[in-house]
Amino acid sequence: MERYVPIKGHSDFVRDEKTGMIMNINKNKARRQKILIDEKRKEREEIDELKSDVQEIKAMLQQLLENGRNG
C-alpha cells in the first residue's frame, strides 16, 4: 500500500498515511521558501537592532541637552 497520498489541488504536497503529516515534496520550492524565511528573519533582526540603536542615540542626545542646560 502506498504510504503517501496526494493532496487534491496541491501537487507539491502529500499526506503521510501513517502519521497524518503533510509534506512538501517539491524540494526546490521548499528550499527557496526556507531561504526566504531566513532572509525575512535576518531583516527583522536588523530592523530591531537599528531601532534599539536609535533609542540609545536619542537617550544620549537627551542627556547631552540636559547637561548643557544645567552646566
Secondary structure as the mmCIF struct_conf table of DSSP 4:
data_model
#
loop_
_struct_conf.conf_type_id
_struct_conf.id
_struct_conf.beg_label_comp_id
_struct_conf.beg_label_asym_id
_struct_conf.beg_label_seq_id
_struct_conf.end_label_comp_id
_struct_conf.end_label_asym_id
_struct_conf.end_label_seq_id
BEND BEND1 ARG A 3 ARG A 3
STRN STRN1 TYR A 4 ILE A 7
TURN_TY1_P TURN_TY1_P1 LYS A 8 GLY A 9
STRN STRN2 HIS A 10 ASP A 16
TURN_TY1_P TURN_TY1_P2 GLU A 17 THR A 19
STRN STRN3 ILE A 22 ASN A 24
HELX_RH_AL_P HELX_RH_AL_P1 LYS A 27 ASN A 70
#
